[in-house]
Amino acid sequence: MSIKLNDAAKYYRKLEHQIKAWDWLQEQLTDEQLDGFASRYRKKEESREPAKESFSNTWEGIYAAAQRAGAKFPACVAAQWALESDWGQHTSGKNNFFGLKGSGSIVDTQEFIDGKWITIKAGFIDFPDLYTCVTYLVERWYKDYSRYKGVNRASNRNECAKLLVSEGYATDLTYSEKLIKIMDQKPTLEVSEPVKPKFNPWSPYTYKITPNITYGELTLNQEARRFTKQYQCATAQELCEFLERVRKQFGNNPIIITSASRPEPINSQVGGVKNSEHTYNAPSKGAVDFYIKNVSTYTVQSWCDKNWPYSLGYGAPKGFVHLGLRGEERSKIRWDY
């Protein structure tokens, strides 16, 4: 018996046997295959977003891109670019400046194996642009990824370079020495803190929208609840910033989010009203239901009622407070559940 995955997705109803089947399939796929599927699956929605910021194929451009992507030591990323691509002159795959292996272009490459250099053929990933390539490197080697601890844990740039070798990024045992030598040529650009990447629909679920609230809390860490428009992220940011005020007001007790992003058909499946604020389906439209641990929900609701100037649902009898925005007119609305 055969099945088309398009049909499997079309008739997916979150039944127990369907969930187990998808979980089984995911376990059979490599990280590389999942990344390839994700980039193709989201391509249509990505095309509706504003164009990504462009970065030049220069030391300064790579350094800035690495900062934006979240590298703690962007000079180390720039040194890798200089070493791997001969200062941006040669790529192993399309827009692949770091020799990142995977499905894509097949080219000859040298590996240091058993004490000697040998030439082998290998596949190298093709990237749509320079920034995507830098982000791929940073997400998988500089940040924690899967069960791997990223080199951002280094205390300085030289230790970062050495960790790349000990963690297996390069087979050349002198790789870190070469990176350090390159970085020593460009000392004036080094900074101690990276620029935090902007919250966007494809941010990881661990991304902290505000100091105490992650993207995953708004989406239950489910792909089906992920935002697809930048304006949804802007609305979520505004709601989370107010939640931080609420948290501070009540002794910094943890905020527990019970419901936030519910795009259709999820909203209907869970019994949400038609065109609910939880669908985030228009600019300045969104909602979050929450309570504060160890604090009376009625007390929290009363404070929010006085301080939140937009949509608020009196959900305290059911154990939560509803905060929302109902569109760009930003009306003050109150109702009971």
Disulfide bonds with the S-S distance in Angstrom:
none
